[in-house]
Amino acid sequence: MLKIVSTFVLILSASLCSLAQSWELGGMLGGSNYHGDLAYNIVPKATRFSGGIFYKYNFNEYWSIKPTISYLKISGADSNFDEYRLRNLSFRNNILEVGSMFEFNFQQFSNRTIHRKSTFYAMAGIAAFLHKPEAKLNDEWYDLTAIGTESQRYSKVQIAVPFGGGVKHAVTPNFIVGLEVGWRKTFTDYLDDVSTLYPDMTGGGSEASLLTDRSWEVSENNKQLANTGDQRGDPNLKDWYFQTAFTISYRFTPIKCPF
């Protein structure tokens, strides 16, 4: 009988311990950037602010699921690349992302004393995001989705596949800090509002025309250089955005787990 009771207590303690270490709340703060028609390489000086909050459920010492809400700013400009200087397009975009990712720890990571206090991890999942590319003209920002610079229409709501990895360390049984890098593969070519051909810009001089072909700002005699049907972007190059962030989370661990 005593043996049965002892076994029951051990199982109950293990269950409570497991439950106690299952929940985390945290935040992240860092920088974001993008890859696309206005940045075929990452431009460090174009890095912008990003941040977010997350909730994490740890299934065990290896696997977790992490729903997130993130805010990221990205930007790009042809002026960063000599070969595209005459095209002279630029943009900024504020992205609100809601996603969920699975995490896999490469080391056993929990509040149990027999497990590691640090580990590298990989992550992947799915996300939806709201975005609005804008460009500045005469000290005023314009919503490019409404202008139709390539006579196009596209949704401000898109899907992305986030993936990446990082490293985290349990400073205490409750507080965890880390550094992670996440890539977002998108299925749109319009984060930067640049994708295909220059449209018919008859009636040049309008705000839409000036934002569509901005070569006039850097050309001789302030003349627009593009013709209808000229290549404006590469439709085969879908846009990406990135985030590098420091993370901190609180693990609800009122019970230390020695086993």
C-alpha positions as CSV (number, residue, x, y, z in Angstrom):
1,M,0.0,0.0,0.0
2,L,2.8,2.4,0.9
3,K,4.5,1.6,-2.3
4,I,1.3,2.4,-4.3
5,V,0.9,5.7,-2.4
6,S,4.5,6.7,-3.0
7,T,4.2,5.9,-6.7
8,F,1.0,8.0,-6.9
9,V,2.7,10.9,-5.2
10,L,5.6,10.7,-7.5
11,I,3.4,10.6,-10.6
12,L,1.3,13.5,-9.3
13,S,4.4,15.6,-8.5
14,A,5.8,14.9,-11.9
15,S,2.5,16.0,-13.5
16,L,2.4,19.2,-11.5
17,C,6.0,19.9,-12.3
18,S,5.4,19.4,-16.0
19,L,2.3,21.6,-15.9
20,A,4.2,24.3,-13.9
21,Q,6.9,24.6,-16.6
22,S,4.5,24.6,-19.6
23,W,3.7,28.3,-19.9
24,E,5.7,31.3,-20.9
25,L,4.9,35.0,-21.7
26,G,7.5,37.2,-23.3
27,G,8.5,39.9,-25.7
28,M,11.1,40.6,-28.3
29,L,12.9,43.8,-29.6
30,G,15.2,44.2,-32.5
31,G,15.6,45.1,-36.1
32,S,14.0,44.2,-39.4
33,N,14.9,44.3,-43.0
34,Y,13.8,43.1,-46.4
35,H,15.0,41.5,-49.6
36,G,13.3,42.3,-52.9
37,D,13.5,44.6,-56.0
38,L,14.9,47.5,-54.1
39,A,17.4,45.4,-52.1
40,Y,18.9,42.4,-53.7
41,N,21.3,42.4,-50.8
42,I,20.6,43.2,-47.1
43,V,21.5,46.9,-46.5
44,P,22.5,47.4,-42.8
45,K,21.7,51.1,-42.8
46,A,18.1,50.3,-44.0
47,T,17.5,48.2,-40.8
48,R,14.4,49.4,-39.0
49,F,12.7,48.8,-35.7
50,S,10.8,45.6,-34.9
51,G,9.2,44.2,-31.7
52,G,6.5,41.8,-30.5
53,I,5.0,39.7,-27.8
54,F,4.5,36.0,-27.6
55,Y,3.0,33.2,-25.6
56,K,4.7,29.9,-25.5
57,Y,3.4,26.4,-24.5
58,N,6.2,23.9,-23.9
59,F,5.0,20.4,-24.7
60,N,8.2,18.9,-23.2
61,E,11.9,19.8,-23.0
62,Y,12.3,19.7,-26.8
63,W,9.1,21.0,-28.4
64,S,7.2,24.2,-28.0
65,I,4.5,26.2,-29.8
66,K,4.7,30.0,-29.9
67,P,1.9,32.2,-31.1
68,T,3.2,35.8,-31.7
69,I,2.1,39.3,-32.5
70,S,4.8,41.3,-34.2
71,Y,5.3,44.8,-35.6
72,L,8.1,45.3,-38.1
73,K,9.2,48.3,-40.2
74,I,11.0,47.7,-43.5
75,S,12.4,50.1,-46.2
76,G,14.4,50.1,-49.3
77,A,15.8,52.5,-51.9
78,D,17.6,52.3,-55.3
79,S,20.0,54.9,-54.1
80,N,21.7,52.2,-52.1
81,F,22.9,50.5,-55.3
82,D,24.8,52.3,-58.1
83,E,23.3,50.2,-60.9
84,Y,19.7,51.2,-59.9
85,R,20.4,54.8,-59.1
86,L,18.5,56.2,-62.1
87,R,15.4,54.1,-61.4
88,N,15.4,56.0,-58.1
89,L,12.5,54.2,-56.4
90,S,12.1,53.9,-52.6
91,F,9.5,52.8,-50.1
92,R,8.7,52.1,-46.5
93,N,6.3,49.5,-45.1
94,N,4.9,48.9,-41.6
95,I,3.9,45.3,-41.1
96,L,1.6,43.9,-38.4
97,E,2.1,40.1,-38.2
98,V,0.1,37.4,-36.4
99,G,1.7,34.0,-36.5
100,S,2.5,30.8,-34.7
101,M,5.7,28.8,-34.8
102,F,6.9,25.4,-33.5
103,E,10.3,25.5,-31.7
104,F,12.7,22.6,-31.4
105,N,15.4,22.7,-28.8
106,F,18.7,20.9,-29.7
107,Q,19.3,20.3,-26.0
108,Q,16.9,19.3,-23.3
109,F,15.7,22.6,-21.9
110,S,13.4,23.0,-18.9
111,N,13.4,24.0,-15.3
112,R,14.5,20.6,-14.3
113,T,18.0,20.6,-12.7
114,I,19.1,17.7,-14.8
115,H,18.5,19.7,-18.0
116,R,20.5,22.4,-19.8
117,K,20.3,26.0,-18.9
118,S,21.1,27.0,-22.5
119,T,20.3,25.6,-25.9
120,F,20.2,26.4,-29.6
121,Y,16.8,26.0,-31.3
122,A,15.1,26.0,-34.7
123,M,11.6,27.3,-35.5
124,A,9.1,27.3,-38.3
125,G,5.4,28.1,-38.7
126,I,2.8,30.1,-40.5
127,A,1.8,33.8,-40.3
128,A,-0.6,36.4,-41.7
129,F,0.4,40.0,-42.0
130,L,-1.1,43.4,-42.8
131,H,1.1,45.8,-44.8
132,K,1.0,49.1,-46.5
133,P,3.9,50.3,-48.7
134,E,4.3,54.0,-48.8
135,A,6.6,56.5,-50.6
136,K,7.5,60.1,-49.8
137,L,6.9,62.9,-52.3
138,N,7.2,66.6,-51.4
139,D,7.5,65.8,-47.7
140,E,4.2,63.8,-47.8
141,W,3.8,60.0,-47.5
142,Y,1.5,58.3,-50.1
143,D,-0.2,54.9,-49.8
144,L,1.1,53.1,-52.9
145,T,-1.6,50.4,-52.8
146,A,-4.2,53.1,-53.6
147,I,-2.1,54.7,-56.4
148,G,-1.5,51.6,-58.6
149,T,2.0,52.5,-59.8
150,E,1.9,49.5,-62.2
151,S,-1.8,49.7,-62.8
152,Q,-2.1,46.8,-60.3
153,R,-4.3,46.0,-57.3
154,Y,-3.1,43.7,-54.5
155,S,-4.3,42.9,-51.0
156,K,-2.8,44.4,-47.9
157,V,-3.4,41.1,-46.1
158,Q,-0.9,38.4,-47.1
159,I,0.5,35.0,-45.9
160,A,4.1,34.3,-44.9
161,V,6.1,31.3,-43.9
162,P,8.4,32.2,-41.0
163,F,11.4,30.1,-40.1
164,G,14.8,30.5,-38.4
165,G,16.6,29.8,-35.2
166,G,18.3,31.2,-32.1
167,V,19.8,30.6,-28.8
168,K,18.3,31.0,-25.3
169,H,19.5,30.9,-21.7
170,A,17.7,30.5,-18.4
171,V,19.1,33.2,-16.2
172,T,16.9,31.9,-13.4
173,P,14.3,29.1,-13.4
174,N,11.8,31.8,-14.4
175,F,13.6,34.3,-16.6
176,I,14.8,33.3,-20.1
177,V,16.8,35.5,-22.4
178,G,17.7,34.8,-26.0
179,L,18.6,36.0,-29.5
180,E,16.8,34.8,-32.6
181,V,16.8,35.4,-36.3
182,G,13.7,34.8,-38.3
183,W,13.1,34.9,-42.1
184,R,9.7,35.4,-43.7
185,K,9.0,33.9,-47.1
186,T,6.1,35.7,-48.6
187,F,4.0,35.0,-51.7
188,T,3.7,38.6,-52.8
189,D,6.1,40.8,-54.9
190,Y,4.6,44.0,-53.6
191,L,6.0,44.7,-50.2
192,D,8.0,47.4,-52.0
193,D,5.3,48.1,-54.6
194,V,7.7,47.1,-57.4
195,S,7.2,44.0,-59.6
196,T,6.5,44.2,-63.3
197,L,6.3,46.9,-66.0
198,Y,5.9,50.7,-66.2
199,P,2.3,51.4,-67.2
200,D,1.0,54.1,-69.6
201,M,1.9,57.4,-67.8
202,T,0.1,59.7,-70.3
203,G,-0.5,62.9,-68.5
204,G,2.8,63.0,-66.6
205,G,3.1,65.3,-63.8
206,S,0.3,63.8,-61.7
207,E,1.2,62.5,-58.3
208,A,0.7,58.9,-59.5
209,S,3.0,59.5,-62.5
210,L,5.7,61.1,-60.3
211,L,5.6,58.2,-57.9
212,T,5.6,55.6,-60.6
213,D,8.7,56.8,-62.4
214,R,11.0,58.8,-60.0
215,S,13.9,59.0,-62.4
216,W,13.1,62.7,-62.9
217,E,14.5,63.4,-59.5
218,V,18.1,62.4,-60.5
219,S,18.1,62.8,-64.3
220,E,19.2,65.8,-66.4
221,N,16.5,68.4,-66.8
222,N,14.3,66.5,-64.4
223,K,13.0,64.3,-67.2
224,Q,11.3,61.0,-66.6
225,L,13.3,58.3,-68.4
226,A,11.0,55.3,-68.4
227,N,8.6,54.4,-71.3
228,T,5.4,52.4,-71.2
229,G,6.2,48.7,-71.0
230,D,9.7,49.1,-69.7
231,Q,10.8,46.7,-67.0
232,R,10.2,48.2,-63.6
233,G,10.8,45.1,-61.4
234,D,11.3,41.4,-61.5
235,P,8.0,39.4,-61.0
236,N,10.0,36.2,-60.4
237,L,11.7,37.7,-57.3
238,K,9.2,37.4,-54.4
239,D,9.8,39.7,-51.4
240,W,11.1,38.5,-48.1
241,Y,11.4,40.3,-44.7
242,F,13.6,39.4,-41.8
243,Q,13.8,40.0,-38.0
244,T,16.7,39.8,-35.6
245,A,15.6,40.2,-32.0
246,F,16.5,39.9,-28.4
247,T,13.9,38.0,-26.5
248,I,13.0,37.8,-22.8
249,S,10.3,35.6,-21.3
250,Y,8.9,34.6,-17.9
251,R,8.4,30.9,-17.3
252,F,5.7,30.2,-14.8
253,T,7.7,27.8,-12.5
254,P,6.5,27.8,-8.9
255,I,7.8,24.3,-8.5
256,K,11.4,23.2,-9.0
257,C,11.7,20.0,-10.8
258,P,14.6,17.7,-9.7
259,F,13.6,14.8,-11.8
